[in-house]
Amino acid sequence: MRHVITALLVCVFGSAVLHAEILTIPVPGEGWQIKFEGPVLAVESQQVSADGLTYRGNAGLFNVSAFVGAPAGNGGDSKACRDHFWQKAIQNPMIQKASVKQWSTPPCECVEYVTVDESQGEKLTQANIDCYFELLGKWVDVHASVISPTEDDTRMLKKLGDSLFYCTFSRVKGPGQQFLMGSMGRLKMDVPPAWRAGNLCVTQGIGTGEQYTLSLFSITDPNKSWKMTFFNSEVSYKTQENIQQTAQRFAAASTVEGEGVMQEIKLKQGVGCHAENTDTSLADGQAEAGKAKVISTAFVAPVPNVLGTISIIAKDAKDPEFLQAIQALGTIEWEQVKAQVGKE
């Protein structure tokens, strides 16, 4: 079955427009990920329940979600997946029947349509696309939409469907993965093999300019998560005392139960610290899906004017992937980016 994914990767990836932004949705525990063209996201999240895995991402008026779960009824191929979900979706009275278009690509079945919502006294139009497929015993529905769409937005959704493909998790070759954080600089870090970086999300912070958030996903367990947010800080962090004071203020305002011991993160450059807390509200009971028992909260300033806030979540403080993630924080480095001077 693994050869099926590899073959699709080879034939479908060639159809993607290389200069476009490629978004990634990892599917932990299944060994594969979904990729397609789309705009840079501002936020993304992932939740697991008894029904399956749900991913959500947002960028202004653009929204994307993906559901991965067990097939319904007797199961079936991608067309069976489409027919099952679309039979329910088409009952939505807001769908404009004349706008519905269906087509197939090598990996999926696509349905494009327009919805109009007048329930609030105003006419709200939304362009939508659903991409359905079956893979290794799972049914998948990738949905994307744009509110008050322009013609460019509609073309973007069509390209999203045409570019969608899936593949096994890529192998990480060597240490020192790099992530460009705009004009702030470039993050370098050794990502452990059991983790994969998601999409680099960009949001406009309040008083801090742009914020760059990097989510990392466990390739084995959707209940584990790792998120890092970097932004320019008005406070200059030059000493260990500086960074610990910020961490202590955060801990005082935190709702997480249990008191963690502050420890230094020995960076190659800059300062950092982290504290590990156990959520005692779940310590004596069975952990719910998506809930954590242990949280490592870290703060790093690889250069004095850039602050990173980090959270790593797992069920067990002795979990190897959790410990590897904490250890990897010590490999963080920062490279300043030279300004590009344009010619008149």
Secondary structure, 3 states (H helix, E strand, C coil): CHHHHHHHHHHHHCCCCCCCCEEEEEECCCCEEEEEECCCCCEEEEEECCCEEEEEEEECCEEEEEEEECCCCCCCCHHHHHHHHHHHHCCCCCECHHHCEEEECCCCEEEEEEEEECCCCCCEEEEEEEEEEEECCEEEEEEEEEECCCHHHHHHHHHHHHHCEEEECCCCCCCCEEEECHHHCEEEECCCCCEEEEEEEEEEECCCEEEEEEEEEECCCCCCEEEEEEEECCCCCCCHHHHHHHHHHHHHHCCCCCCCCEEECCCCCCEEEEEEEECHHHCCCCCCCCCCCEEEEEEEEEECCEEEEEEEEECCCCCHHHHHHHHHHHHCEEECCCCCCCCC
